[in-house]
């Protein structure tokens, strides 16, 4: 059983995952995302130095958000039997936040309100029904501007419009809880406190948060809806629980210290257990196919009698 971790080489979480995974898997390898080579020659190739990454039974992608689009291209080249706790399509869906939240909404997962416009003229139309305060940001950028009034919003949109940028207008989140999911269970939650008004992506202080059944269910449904077994689901609890963002490669070290849960160990355990289930599934399917074939022969023989 061989596991390949694809991510940033110097990440503390990745190093800890590597060490923990060695206790479970026969072979564990960390391939830095920046050094991987893709090739479409006589056959598909994915290599790091002299290592062929296609030989691994399981791949755990710990790929940063700036590389999500590339992650989809990379991971899609692996054969379908390769086990991945986070599927290639998950990275594509998460590569742009409006796309991510729109997919969740379509799959009946409650999210914060968010709007996208490709021009300042279209954005001005959104402001007609916007409740203030609101946040205005450029897609793909974590930094946003909190606007308190309609006139402030118009000024920000005009400035972005002159740069010919797409524009996001979204709810201001006051209370944010991050829920750590290792499907099929929730591990723990932390609440963020920040001096900044744009709490979703700002720095802040964290403390352990007791989770309601509703928050746990929402986090699990969000992860399931975008086909990932591992994630941190950020939930606004201002009114009712609503998903504000999903992080596929969260820091697990600090979260573990805050919650008292060994997140690295739990994530690795879940990768190993779900990999085992993945291996057994084809055998189970073959068993049922064989049983179905036998039943057909039996029924055929009875009919002939």
N, C-alpha and C positions, 0 to 999 in steps of 0.2 A: 504494500500500500504506500503509494508515493504522493505527497502533497507539494504543490508549488504555490507559494505566496507571491503575488505580483503587486508591488507597491513601491513606496519610497524606501530606499536602503537605510537611511539614518533615522527613520521614525522609531521612537521609543516603543510605541505600541507594537509595531511590526516585529521588532527584535524580541519582545516578550512573547508574542504569538509564536514566533519561530522556536523559541526555547520550550514553550509549553507543548507545541505540536510534536516535538521529538519524543515526548512521552507516549504518544498515541500511534503515530505513523511510523512505518519502517524507515521511510526516507522523507526528509523535508528540505525544501530548497527555496531561497528568497531571490527572486529575479527583479532587479530595479527596473521600473517602468521605462525610464529614459534610455536604457541600454538594450532593450529588446529589439530584435530585427524581424521584420515580416517579409515574406517572399512568396511570390506566385510564379514559380518556375514549372518544371515538369510536375511537381507536386507542391502543395502548400507547406511553407516552412515558418516556424516560430522559434527563434533561437536567441539565447543569451550566451555570449562568448562561444564556447564549444558545446553548450548544452542544448539538446532538443527538448523544448518545453511540451511538445505534443505527446511525449511518452508518459506524462504524469496522469495518474488515475483521477486526481482531484485538483482543482485550482481554486484558491481563495483570493479573489481580487480585492486588494486594499488600495484602490486607485483614487487619487485625489480628484476633487470635483472639477478642477481645471482640465482634466483629461477624460471626462466622462464620454464625450463623443468618440474619442479615439479608443476608449475602453470597449465600446460596442464593436468597433471594427476588429480589434484584436481578439476579443473573446469569441466572436462569431466564427472565427477560423478554426476553433477547436472542434474535434469530432463530437457528435451528439451524446456519445456515451461518457464523456468526461463530466464528472460531477462538479457543479459549481453552486455554492450556497446563495450566490447572487448571480442571476442570469444576465446574459448580454443585453437583452431588451430592457432590463431594469436601468442600466446606465444610460441608454438612449432616452428613456422616459424621464430620467432625472437630470438630463443635460441642460434643461431650461426650466426654471421653477414654475412658470405659468403652465407649461405643458404638463409638468408633474401634477400640479393641483387640478388641472382640468381632467386628467385621466382619473384621478381619485374621485372627483365629483361625478363623472360619468359612471363610476362603479359604486356609487351610493355611499361614499366615504365623506363625511362632513369636513369642509375646509373653510378657512377664512375667505372673505370676499377679496377678489383681486381682478384687475382689469388690464388689458393690454391694448395699446394703440401703436400703429406704425407711423403716425404723423402727429404733429402738435394740434392740427385742426381736429382730428378724431379724438385726441385726448381732451380737448376743450369740451367736446360733447359728453364725455364721461363725467366731467365735473358737475354737470347739471343735476346729477342724482347722487353725488358723492357726499358722504357724511364726514364731517371734520371733527378732530384732526385725521389726517391721512398721511401715507408715506408715498413718495414718488421716487422711483429708482429706474435705472437702465437695466434691462435683462442681462443676466450674467454678472452683475455687479452687486456686491453685498452692501456697499454703502448707499444709504438712502437719505432723502431730505424729508423731515417731518414738517408738514404745512398745517397751520392752524385755521386759515381762512381761505375763502375762494380767491381773493386777490393774490395771496401768497402762492397758491397753487398755479394760478395763471402765469405768474412771473417765472416760476421754475420751469413750467412746461414750455414757455416761449424760449427760454434759454436752451433747453434740450432740443427744441425743434430746430433752432438755428444750427445745431450740430448734426441734424438729420439722424437722430437716434430714435429707436423704438422706446416706448415709455410704459412703465408699470405703475399703476395706482392701486394701493392696497390698504386694508385696515391697519390701524395701529394696534399692536398687541401689547397689553399692559402686564399680563401674567402669563409666563411661559414655563411649561414643564416638559422636560426631555425624558422620553420613555425608551429604555433599552430593550430591544426585542431580540430574542434568540428562539425563533419559531420551533415548536408551538407554544412557547411560554414567554412571559414578560419577566425580565430579571430585576429591574428596579427603576426608579424615577428620580430625577433631580430637578429642583426649581431654580431658575436663574433670577438674580436680582442685578439690575444695572442702573447706573445713573443716566444712561442715554435713553432717549425715547424710542429709538429703533432697536428694540430689545432682541429681535430674532437673530441678528448677526453680530451684535455688539459684544464686547468683553464684559464680564460681570462676575459676581460671586455666586457660588452654587451651594445648595444644601439638600440633604435627602428629603424626598417628598413621598408621602404616602399616596398611593394611587387608588382611585375609585375603580369599581368594576367597569364603568363606562369608559374611562380613560384607557384601561388595559385593552378592552375590546376594540376601541377605535385604533389604537396603535397596531394591534395584530391584524386588523382588517386592512389598514393602510399598507403594511408590509406585504400581506398576501396579494393585494390588488396590483402591486407592481412587481410581483414574483421575486421577492427577496426573503430569505430566512433570517438575515442578520441586518439590523439597522438601528439607528436612533431616530425616533419619530418625535418631532417638536410639536407640542400641542398648546394652543391658546386656551386658557381656562377663564377668560374674562366673563363670558356669559355662559355658554355651554361648550364642552370640549370640541375644538376644531383643529384640524391639522394645519400647521403653518409651514412646515418644511420636513423633509426626510433626508438624513445624512447616512450615506451607505458605508462610510469609513470613519466612524467617530473615534476620538481618543478614548481609550478604555482604561488608561492608567489612573487619571484623576477621578474619573467616574467611580472606579473601584475603591479609591481611598475615601471618597465622600459617602458612598452607600454601604461600604463594608462588604460588598459582593466582589469576589474575584472575577471580574468581567472577562479577562483574558482566558482564564480557565474555563468559564462557562461557554464562551464563544467557541473555543477549540473542541470542547466536549460535544457541542451541538453539531459542529462540522463533521466530527467523527461519526456520531450516531446517525446523522442524516445521510452520510456517505454510505454507511452500512445498509441502510434502508434502500438507498439508490441501487446498490449492488444486488440486493435480494429481489428487488422488484422485477427485473427481467426474468429471473428464474421462476418467480411466482406466476408471471404472465405466461411463460412457456408451459408451466404445469397446467394452467387452465385451458390453454390451447390444446394441449395433448389430451386432457380430459374431455374437452368438447369433441375432439376427433374420435375418441373411443366411443362416446355416447352416440355419435352419428353412425358408427359402424354397428353398434348394438341395435339401434333402432332400425337400421337397414336390414339386418339379419332377421329381426322379429317380423318385419314387414314381408320378407321373403317367405317366412314360415306360414 
